[in-house]
């Protein structure tokens, strides 16, 4: 702990100590954590099974499961499947699939992106 007598006589020094302590603790947390993952796994190898103007929402849900996010893009419902792994020590790895549906629940288009060059 910081000595209260030092803080009462020298606020600048006390403030400096607090900022330094906070910075050191933040660095320790970042270094020990080292990585974060957002989203969840999905079978990226089955993206080629999607057929525009043919595949239905039910078929997409059967293949890929419940979407990680849902939304609207240009009036069309969108489902997003994604996994994003960030690391302080390794290359970031990401993959995402966005599927767009018409009002009948049929795929109108989709986009698949990955940082994995082996796909």
C-alpha positions as CSV (number, residue, x, y, z in Angstrom):
1,X,0.0,0.0,0.0
2,X,1.0,3.6,-0.5
3,X,2.0,5.4,2.7
4,X,-0.7,7.9,3.5
5,X,1.8,10.4,4.8
6,X,3.6,10.5,1.4
7,X,0.2,11.0,-0.3
8,X,-0.9,13.8,2.0
9,X,2.3,15.8,1.5
10,X,2.9,15.1,-2.2
11,X,-0.2,14.4,-4.4
12,X,1.8,14.3,-7.6
13,X,4.1,11.5,-6.3
14,X,1.1,9.5,-5.0
15,X,-0.7,9.9,-8.3
16,X,2.4,8.7,-10.1
17,X,2.6,5.7,-7.9
18,X,-1.0,4.8,-8.5
19,X,-0.7,5.2,-12.3
20,X,2.4,3.1,-12.3
21,X,0.8,0.3,-10.2
22,X,-2.2,0.3,-12.4
23,X,-0.1,0.1,-15.6
24,X,2.0,-2.8,-14.2
25,X,-1.1,-4.7,-13.2
26,X,-2.7,-4.2,-16.6
27,X,0.4,-5.5,-18.3
28,X,0.5,-8.5,-16.1
29,X,-3.1,-9.3,-16.9
30,X,-2.6,-8.9,-20.6
31,X,0.5,-11.0,-20.7
32,X,-0.9,-13.8,-18.5
33,X,-4.2,-14.0,-20.5
34,X,-2.4,-13.7,-23.9
35,X,-5.4,-14.6,-26.0
36,X,-9.2,-14.3,-26.4
37,X,-11.7,-16.3,-28.5
38,X,-15.1,-14.9,-29.6
39,X,-17.8,-16.8,-31.3
40,X,-18.0,-20.5,-31.7
41,X,-16.9,-23.4,-34.0
42,X,-18.9,-24.2,-37.1
43,X,-18.2,-26.8,-39.8
44,X,-16.4,-24.5,-42.3
45,X,-15.7,-27.5,-44.6
46,X,-19.4,-27.7,-45.4
47,X,-19.8,-24.1,-46.7
48,X,-19.6,-25.6,-50.2
49,X,-22.9,-27.4,-49.4
50,X,-24.8,-24.1,-49.5
51,X,-26.7,-23.6,-52.8
52,X,-28.0,-20.0,-53.6
53,X,-31.7,-20.0,-54.3
54,X,-32.1,-23.6,-53.1
55,X,-30.8,-24.1,-49.5
56,X,-33.3,-23.3,-46.8
57,X,-33.0,-21.8,-43.3
58,X,-33.8,-25.3,-41.8
59,X,-31.0,-26.8,-43.9
60,X,-28.5,-24.1,-42.8
61,X,-29.5,-24.7,-39.2
62,X,-29.1,-28.5,-39.6
63,X,-25.6,-28.1,-41.1
64,X,-24.2,-25.2,-39.0
65,X,-26.4,-25.1,-35.9
66,X,-27.8,-22.0,-34.3
67,X,-26.2,-18.8,-35.7
68,X,-23.9,-16.8,-33.4
69,X,-25.5,-13.5,-34.6
70,X,-28.7,-12.6,-36.5
71,X,-29.5,-9.3,-38.2
72,X,-30.9,-7.5,-41.3
73,X,-28.9,-6.4,-44.3
74,X,-30.6,-4.5,-47.1
75,X,-34.0,-5.9,-45.9
76,X,-32.8,-9.5,-45.9
77,X,-32.4,-11.6,-42.7
78,X,-28.8,-12.5,-42.1
79,X,-27.3,-15.3,-40.0
80,X,-23.6,-15.1,-38.9
81,X,-21.4,-18.0,-37.9
82,X,-18.0,-17.0,-36.7
83,X,-15.0,-17.8,-34.6
84,X,-12.3,-15.2,-33.9
85,X,-9.2,-16.2,-32.0
86,X,-6.9,-13.3,-31.0
87,X,-3.5,-13.9,-29.4
88,X,-0.7,-11.8,-28.1
89,X,1.8,-14.4,-29.0
90,X,0.5,-16.1,-32.2
91,X,-1.1,-15.0,-35.5
92,X,-4.8,-14.1,-35.2
93,X,-7.1,-16.8,-36.6
94,X,-10.6,-15.9,-37.8
95,X,-13.3,-17.4,-39.9
96,X,-16.9,-16.2,-40.5
97,X,-19.9,-17.1,-42.6
98,X,-22.7,-14.7,-43.3
99,X,-25.8,-16.2,-44.9
100,X,-28.6,-14.0,-46.3
101,X,-32.2,-15.2,-46.7
102,X,-35.2,-13.9,-48.7
103,X,-38.7,-13.6,-47.1
104,X,-39.4,-17.3,-48.0
105,X,-36.3,-18.5,-45.9
106,X,-34.2,-19.4,-49.0
107,X,-30.5,-18.5,-49.2
108,X,-30.0,-15.5,-51.6
109,X,-26.2,-15.2,-51.0
110,X,-23.5,-15.9,-48.5
111,X,-20.0,-14.8,-47.7
112,X,-17.2,-16.9,-46.1
113,X,-13.9,-15.4,-44.9
114,X,-11.0,-17.0,-43.2
115,X,-7.4,-16.3,-42.3
116,X,-6.7,-20.0,-42.6
117,X,-5.0,-20.3,-46.0
118,X,-5.5,-24.1,-46.0
119,X,-9.2,-23.9,-46.6
